[in-house]
Amino acid sequence: MSVVERQEKRKRHREQHRDNYEIVKDIFQCIASKYNCNISEVTFGASLTYYQQKRYLSLLKNRGLILISSELNYCNAYEISILGRRYLEVLADIKDDLGYDTFGKAGW
């Protein structure tokens, strides 16, 4: 494998990773798309691993950005708070103002 092929492979591998803001945005969009979203729906909808799901949901819950709307059958159902909706709007405004294709990748 040549040096150029290795660099291209590394570049493609790096592009697949999301930053924290994009993960949070995906979680918010998943929860906002449905009224009561359970843990598995958030995990699959935002494409998270188990450890990412635990980390991000506890962080967002502690910051007041998502709320536990009900606890049915020992399973939490989440909904986005007013502060979380505002956070999602601000991220969308930043994306629009800077002209980003997908959040984090400049279109210019």
NORNOR-V564528 format. One line per field, one symbol per residue. ss: DSSP state (A for helix, B for strand, O for the rest). psi: psi as a letter, one per 20 degrees, with the letter a starting at -180 (. if undefined). Layout:
BEGIN
ss: ???
psi: ???
END
This chain:
BEGIN
ss: OOAAAAAAAAAAAAAOOOOAAAAAAAAAAAAAAOOOBBAAAAAAAOOOOAAAAAAAAAAAAAAOOBBBBBBBOOBBBBBBOAAAAAAAAAAAAAAAAAOBBBOOBBOO
psi: prgghgggggghghiiqqrhhhggghgghghhiqgoprghhgghhjlqrghggggghhghghijhqqohqnplkpqpqqprghhhgghggghgggghilpfqpioqi.
END
